[in-house]
Amino acid sequence: MQDVGDTMLEIESGSVYFGDKTVRNIAEFLPRDTKSTDSQPARPRILIVDDERLIADTCAEILEGAGFDTRTAYNGWSGLDAMAKFKPDYLLTDVLMPDMNGVELAISVKKMFPATRIVLFSGQAGILEILHSGRERGYEFELLAKPIHPSKLIEALKTQPD
Amino acid sequence: MNHGTKNLALAGLDNDATLGENSSYLLASIVDSSDDVIISKNLNGIITSWNKAAERVFGYTAEEMVGRSILQLIPEELHPEEFEILKKLSAGERIDHYETVRMRKSGEKFPISVTISPIRDRTGQVIGGSKIGRDISDRKRLDNSRFRLATIVDSADDAIISKDLNGMIESWNQGAYRMFGYTSEEIVGSSMLRLIPKELHYEEDEILRKLRAGEKIDHYETTRLKKNGDLIDVSVTISPIRNNEGRVIGASKIARDISERKRMEKVLVQAEKLSATGRMAAAIAHEINNPLESLMNLIYLARQNCSQSSKAWQYLQTAESELERVSHIAKQTLGYYRDTGTPSEVYLHDLVENVLTIYQSKLLTSGISVHSNFNDLRKISVSRGEMLQVFSNIVANAIDAMRKGGKLTISLRKTLASEGEGIQTIIRDDGTGINQENLERIFEPFFTTKGDLGTGIGLWVTKQLVERRGGQIGVTSSTEPGKSGTSITIYIPFANPKISSISDVR
């Protein structure tokens, strides 16, 4: 029975493995800062914060491929900096990070940039208390569990929450 | 008897001329050297003689007491006794080993046993009485403590048994009766071996050998046999009993029923095991989820970067689906399925149909027919992903149990459980069934009846998900040929659990 869950959920959600088909070669977008002068309709902007650089970077590439304009930060404080400079529509942040955790970051962002849609993602078991502390202060955030298949990540971000 | 009385009278009154000086002196010294109190008195109750023992016991000297009333020795509330005594004496009656209370000079009352005999003059007329008394405070104390000991022994919860050096039972308390079921009459005189399971009979030889050597056996944990044949876990302490000379003449055995403790120990060990397993699982999942996320992203990117017709693309696709399997197990192990949305109002039968659709081809190829009866009438607030997980785990198990085809029955109905309204789902297969000893364990983590094919995680997670939602899950199963099958019942209340759960946090 171990291999039913995810398969099932994909059938249910109707998504395909590849997400968006307008895929570009990743090598092209490594210097991401040069993206802002596109003449096309503005791409949704997303800031990805994760202290695991590999995760932040790969997510950025994937989301670039899916039509997002991305930035990455590797800790909560530089994430806050990037928020101020980049003013993204989305914040995708890890939860357990040193110095400033994802919930603290999310709360600050909520205060300073209330229009930002915030999505937390975490692979940790110990985040419930952190989430709970945020909730007690009146903040609730969307949460995705790591590992999440890229196509589902894309879909989650493109779907408006209830 | 008369002879004795006379002698006493002589010793006390010292006015008899029928005996010589010597014998009179002899008698007086006998009286004085007696350990018993020897007093004489006349019929008015006036003391006429007082020996050394009387001095010792009462604390008065002869000078203080001779000529005084005997009432001085009697507690006031017992004064009527003395009149009674005098009356009997006058009638020539003797009073034997009469136990009463007297008073010392210090005012202390003490128990005494007295024998009172009339003293007669030469004509046979009663002229007084002799009193021989023995201070029985010590004996009373002994009696008391013996009585108390007996009571304690009998009221003890422990079995207290004594036996001789041949292992024959000599005494048997109430606790032993309660513990083993034999009455004292049934078992005293028989061998200790009656209480020992056959395979442990050798223990008794060892015990007797140690006892003969004067050794004590402390808190020895073993198994004993009850009258009804049940076994009982006991902790026994066996001590040699010695006689006055210090020779070992038998043994006392105190046995305590530790079945309950043993059971608790087992439960604790089990709980400890489970929580350790759970912690370990969580720790592992935690450590692998992040690298899994990276891997998944990398493979996804790699696949986008190569031609769909290339071999590499094929390999990556396989790698990706293998990775999905690993991710799935990691997520299941952690017991959360949070990526599937907030709780929403759904019909449970929609979810069940969803699951059946997914398994449709598998059900078909296995020759399993599905019979469903949906009567849930009302939407319920659940986490869709979690409930899908629950149903798919159970349906997958049912399919595994019906390798040679069969019938899968799923019924859903609104119920009124004692805790409130909810929806009951029963998923029944007529597969191989689960045998009784495994049935108790199927919700344990890493327990599987599927050998290498199972992870032992599915039902454990299923139970956690159901309980986290405030529901209950139960199982019945039969392996009896012709009637075999397993039935899983899930109850989910309409009301969400009050305690903060993962669904709440989200």
Interface residues (C-beta under 8 A of the other chain):
Chain A: M1 Q2 D3 V4 G5 D6 T7 M8 L9 I11 E12 Y17 F18 V23 N25 I26 E52 L54 I55 T58 C59 E61 I62 G65 G123 Q124 A125 G126 L128 L131 H132 R135 E140 L143 L144 A145 K146 P147 I148 H149 P150 S151 K152 A156 D162
Chain B: A282 A283 A285 H286 N289 N290 L292 E293 S294 L295 M296 N297 L298 Y300 L301 R303 Q304 N305 Q317 E320 L323 E324 R325 S327 H328 I329 A330 K331 Q332 L334 Y336 Y337 R338 D339 T340 T342 S344 N354 V355 T357 I358 Y359 G385 L388 Q389 S392 N393 A396 N397 D400 G454 T455 I457 G458 S500 I502 V505 R506
